[in-house]
């Protein structure tokens, strides 16, 4: 298997293992409608993007650095989605009610679905590990998750029925560091509990060039990118080389390449 050089393989979650069932604008529009707020979904999409960037700039890592709880972070985020640019004048008590609903809704398959090929690839890795570990005390490699996420991640993976594939799950809020910081990749190596594990024996697969691809490479890991753009386009955008054979449109394509032993590192 062309993954035999690795002793640790980790995944991001958003747009790698799981994706939204529909656009954020539609989902937030549905939540608003439940609480009697009529919405223009296109405006909510714009507000979502604006509020997301604002909150990450002012309160990084879901408020950990600025001493607010991740629930308060999401409440401020939702207030921005529904009240930015004069969209609505939604009262604070309704924002709080919507946040409570969203916090539960966000952990379920109503909001999320598996990305194309993710479950099949995880099953493939599980089978390979079983086959290669025959007669050995330790598995040939371990699997983990490294995600810029709040503490609901474990429940989400359990609800989506993929938590059992992983030896550990790290969310940035509990770890105290976000990708692309090297510290979160170092923490993953510790969590793997593999004796004498070296960075070059680790592989991270994710969907965001800056945090997943370059973050892992800067930590001394190998990395693969799940992305709709070509390596050439990404290299132009980020000003750093993205290898052509490191970019795939889905985990299905990575699975196919690896199972046929065509992967070039």
C-alpha positions in Angstrom: 0.0 0.0 0.0 1.3 3.5 -0.9 0.5 4.7 2.6 2.9 2.2 4.2 5.5 4.9 5.0 3.0 6.5 7.4 2.5 5.7 11.0 -0.1 8.4 11.6 -2.9 9.6 9.3 -5.1 12.5 10.3 -8.1 14.2 8.7 -9.8 17.6 8.8 -13.6 17.5 9.1 -15.2 20.4 7.2 -15.4 19.6 3.5 -13.1 16.6 4.0 -15.1 14.1 6.0 -18.3 16.0 6.4 -20.1 18.9 4.5 -23.2 21.0 4.9 -26.3 19.4 3.5 -27.2 22.8 1.9 -25.8 26.3 1.8 -25.3 28.2 5.1 -27.8 30.8 3.9 -30.5 28.3 3.4 -29.8 26.6 6.8 -29.8 29.8 8.7 -32.9 30.9 6.8 -34.6 27.7 8.0 -33.6 28.5 11.6 -34.9 32.0 11.2 -38.2 30.9 9.8 -38.7 28.6 12.8 -38.5 31.7 15.0 -40.8 33.8 12.8 -38.1 35.7 10.9 -38.4 36.0 7.1 -35.1 36.1 5.3 -33.4 36.7 2.1 -31.0 33.7 1.9 -28.6 35.5 -0.4 -28.2 38.2 2.2 -27.8 35.7 4.9 -24.9 34.1 2.9 -23.2 37.5 2.7 -23.8 38.1 6.4 -22.5 34.6 7.3 -19.2 35.2 5.5 -18.8 38.7 7.0 -19.7 37.6 10.5 -17.5 34.5 10.3 -14.4 36.5 9.3 -15.2 39.2 11.9 -15.5 36.7 14.7 -12.4 34.8 13.8 -10.5 38.1 13.6 -11.8 39.6 16.9 -12.3 36.3 18.9 -10.0 33.6 17.4 -10.5 29.9 18.2 -14.2 30.3 19.2 -13.4 33.0 21.8 -10.8 31.0 23.7 -8.2 33.8 23.5 -10.6 36.6 24.4 -12.2 34.7 27.4 -15.6 34.2 26.0 -17.3 30.7 25.8 -17.8 29.0 22.5 -21.5 29.3 23.1 -21.2 33.1 23.5 -19.0 33.1 20.3 -21.8 31.4 18.3 -24.4 33.7 19.8 -22.4 36.7 18.6 -21.9 35.0 15.3 -25.7 34.4 14.8 -26.5 37.9 15.9 -24.1 39.1 13.1 -25.8 36.8 10.6 -29.3 38.1 11.3 -28.6 41.7 12.3 -25.6 42.8 10.1 -26.2 45.5 7.4 -29.6 46.4 8.8 -31.0 43.0 7.7 -33.2 42.6 10.7 -33.6 44.0 14.2 -33.8 40.7 15.9 -34.1 41.1 19.7 -31.4 39.6 21.9 -33.8 37.1 23.5 -34.7 35.6 20.1 -31.0 35.5 19.1 -30.4 33.5 22.3 -33.2 31.1 21.5 -32.0 30.6 18.0 -28.5 30.0 19.3 -29.7 27.3 21.7 -31.5 25.6 18.8 -28.5 25.9 16.5 -26.1 24.5 19.0 -28.0 21.2 19.0 -29.0 21.3 15.3 -25.3 21.7 14.3 -24.4 18.4 15.9 -26.7 16.3 13.7 -27.2 14.7 10.3 -29.9 17.3 9.7 -27.2 19.8 9.1 -24.3 17.6 7.9 -23.7 14.8 5.4 -20.7 12.6 4.6 -18.4 13.9 1.9 -18.2 11.9 -1.3 -16.0 8.8 -0.7 -15.2 9.5 3.0 -16.8 6.5 4.5 -15.5 4.1 1.9 -12.0 5.5 2.3 -12.2 5.1 6.1 -13.4 1.6 5.7 -10.5 0.9 3.4 -8.0 2.2 5.9 -9.6 0.2 8.7 -9.3 -3.0 6.6 -5.7 -2.3 5.6 -4.8 -1.7 9.2 -6.4 -5.0 10.2 -4.6 -6.9 7.4 -1.2 -5.4 8.1 -1.5 -5.7 11.9 -1.9 -9.5 11.8 0.4 -11.0 14.4 1.6 -7.6 15.6 1.0 -6.0 19.0 0.7 -2.5 17.6 -1.3 -1.4 14.5 0.9 -0.3 11.5 -0.7 3.2 11.6 -3.2 5.1 13.7 -6.0 7.4 12.5 -7.0 10.8 14.0 -8.8 14.0 13.5 -7.4 17.5 13.7 -10.0 20.2 13.2 -10.4 23.9 14.0 -13.7 23.2 15.8 -15.4 23.7 19.1 -15.9 20.9 21.7 -19.0 19.6 20.0 -16.9 17.8 17.5 -16.8 14.4 19.3 -20.6 14.4 19.5 -20.9 15.3 15.8 -18.6 12.5 14.7 -20.5 10.1 16.9 -23.9 11.3 15.5 -22.5 10.9 12.0 -21.4 7.4 12.9 -17.7 7.8 12.0 -16.1 8.4 15.4 -15.2 4.7 15.8 -12.7 4.9 13.0 -10.4 7.2 14.9 -7.9 6.6 17.7 -8.2 10.3 18.8 -10.0 13.5 17.9 -8.5 16.9 18.5 -10.5 20.1 18.3 -8.7 23.4 18.4 -10.7 24.8 21.3 -9.7 22.1 23.8 -6.1 21.9 22.5 -5.7 25.7 22.7 -4.2 26.1 19.3 -5.6 26.3 15.8 -4.2 25.0 12.5 -1.9 26.1 10.9 0.0 26.3 14.3 2.6 23.6 14.6 1.6 23.1 18.2 -1.7 21.3 17.2 0.2 19.0 14.9 2.7 18.3 17.6 -0.2 17.6 20.0 -1.6 15.1 17.5 1.7 13.2 17.5 1.5 13.0 21.3 -2.1 11.9 21.2 -1.2 9.1 18.8 1.0 7.5 21.5 3.3 5.9 18.9 6.9 5.3 20.1 9.6 7.3 18.4 7.1 8.8 15.9 8.7 11.4 13.5 6.9 14.2 11.6 7.9 12.7 8.2 5.9 9.6 9.2 2.7 11.6 9.5 0.1 12.5 6.8 -2.7 15.0 7.1 -5.6 15.3 4.7 -7.7 18.4 4.6 -9.6 20.9 2.5 -8.0 24.3 3.4 -4.7 25.1 1.8 -3.4 27.5 4.4 -4.4 25.6 7.5 -4.3 21.9 6.3 -1.9 21.6 3.4 0.7 24.3 4.3 0.1 23.9 8.1 1.0 20.2 8.0 4.0 20.7 5.7 5.4 23.4 7.9 5.2 21.0 10.8 7.3 18.5 8.8 4.3 16.3 7.8 3.2 15.1 4.4 -0.2 16.5 3.4 -2.9 16.0 0.8 -5.6 18.5 -0.2 -9.2 17.9 -1.1 -10.1 21.0 -3.2 -12.0 21.9 -6.3 -9.2 24.1 -7.7 -6.1 22.9 -9.5 -2.6 22.9 -7.9 -1.6 25.6 -10.4 -4.5 27.9 -9.4 -3.8 27.3 -5.7 0.0 28.0 -6.1 -0.9 31.3 -7.8 -3.3 32.3 -5.1 -1.2 31.4 -2.1 2.3 32.2 -3.5 3.6 28.8 -2.3 4.0 25.6 -4.3 1.2 23.2 -4.2 2.2 19.9 -5.8 0.0 18.7 -8.6 -0.2 15.2 -7.3 -1.2 16.4 -3.8 -4.6 17.9 -4.9 -7.8 15.8 -5.3 -11.4 16.6 -5.8 -12.6 14.1 -3.1 -11.5 11.4 -0.8 -12.9 9.0 -3.4 -10.1 10.1 -5.7 -7.4 9.7 -3.0 -8.8 6.2 -2.2 -8.6 5.2 -5.8 -5.1 6.4 -6.2 -3.8 4.8 -3.0 -5.6 1.5 -3.5 -4.1 1.2 -7.0 -0.7 2.1 -5.5 -0.4 5.1 -7.9 0.3 7.8 -5.3 3.5 9.8 -5.8 4.9 11.5 -2.7 
